[in-house]
Amino acid sequence: MQSKASTPQQYLDELPKDRKEVIEKLRQKILSNLPKGVEEQMSYGMLGYVIPHSVYPSGYHCDMSLPLPFMNLASQKNFIAVYSMVIYAKKEIYDWFTTEYAKRCKYKLDIGKSCIRLKKMNDIPFELIGELTAKISTEEWIEIYENAIKNRKK
């Protein structure tokens, strides 16, 4: 469910009360753990955490007018989604996250390539999402991203 909101606050104001409370708590965990250089803005109709052009002028290779994505947070129809590009790009972080999730949550992890689907509102690992956010620096993310793009072109 993409929002037409133009600001994070507008996005939050559109949410139903039960989702708003959970999204706000996740958002605070993300904001308090963001690596230096990552900024919050609306991105793809959801809360986006990006590396702006002022830090990484090349932007996102799919559309260079867009900043480099780092993480997104969204309220979807049947779940809350955390989209972490880092989980998809660095196996060590994926392995760490899946192991920690199993230790901290009683329900099975529902994860796609970069999407963590949180369906049980009473079993969301807020601290773990904060730790995931802080797991990599802006510089390391740019390096991983650039290496992945260069290797793709070969």
N, C-alpha and C positions, 0 to 999 in steps of 0.2 A: 504494500500500500504506500505509494509515493504521495507525499504531502506537497501542497502548493505553497507552503509557508516560505517566507523569504528570510526569516530569522529563527534562531534556535528558540527564542521565547515564544514566538508565534506557533512554532511546532508544538511546544509543550502545552500551550493554551488550547490547542485543538484536541488533545488527548482526553479520553474518558478518565475519570478520577482514579480508578484502580490501576490503570496503565501509567498514568501520569506520575503517581507516587513511585513506582518501580523505576521508570525511565529517569526520573529526577535523581534517584539514589544512584543508579548506574552512571548517570552523567557526572555526578559529583566525584565518584570513584575514578572515572576516566580523567576528568579535568585535573584532579589533584595528583595524578600520576603521569600526565603527559610529558614526554621528553621535551626538552628545550627546543624551540623552533617549530613545534606543531601547534596549529591553531584550530579552533572550533568555528565551523560555518555550516550552512546548509549545503548538502552535497547529495545529488541523486535523490532528492526528495526526502532526505533523512538527516539526522544530526551527523555531521562529518567532521573528522579530525584529519587535517591535511597539512602537508608541508607546502607553504605558500611559495609563489614565484620569487618573493624577496629572498628566500632561503635556497630554493632550488629552481632557478630560472627556466630550466628545460621543461618543466611541467610533466604532465602525464602523457605517455607516448600515444595513447589511443586518441587523445584530444589535447594537444599541447597548450590550448588556452585554459585548461583546467589545472589546478595544483595537483601535486602528487598525493594520492590517497594514502592514508595510514590506517584509519579505523572508521567504522560507521556504527551508529546505534539507531535502531528503528523499532517502532511498534508495528508488527505485521498482524494479519487477521487472526491467526491462531497462536502466536508466540511473539516474544520479544527477540530481536536478532542483534547480535554483535558480530559485525563483519571485521575480522582482523586479517589484514593483508600479511602480517608477519607470520601468523600460524601457517598460512599457505606457502610462504616463501622459505621458511627456515625449519627444517625437520626437527632440530633439537628443541625448538620452542613448542612445536606441535606435540612431541613426545612428553615434554615437561607438563604441558597444559593437560593433556589427556590423563596422565598419571595423577596429577593434583586434583583434577575434577573428580575422579573416582574416589579419592580419599575424603573429599569434602562434601559431596552430594550423594543423596540416597537414590536418585534416579539416574538412569543411563544417559550418557552424553549423546546429544543429537547434534552432529556436526557435519557440515559439508566442506567443500574446498576452503572456504574462508568464512563460512557462516556458522556461528554458534547459535542454535535455536533453543531459547529458554522458554519452556512451556509451563513449568510448574512455578508459579509466582512465589510460592513459599519455600522454594529450594534453589534460589539464585545465589551463586557464590560471588557476592559483591567484592569481597577482598581479593579473590582470585582474578577477577576481571581487572581490578586495579593493578595487581602484580603483572598481569599480561601486558597492560598498557605501558608499564615502566620497564619491561623486559629488554628493550632495545633502544639505542640512542637514534636520534635523527640521522646522524652521520652514518651509522651502521646500516640503517634502513635504506638510505640512498645508495650505499655501496652494493647491498644485496640486490636492490632494484636494478641498478645499472648493469651489474653482472648478469642478471637474468635476461635483460633485454638484449645485451650483446650476445649471449649464448643462443638466444632464440633466433637471431639473425644468421647464425652459422649454418 
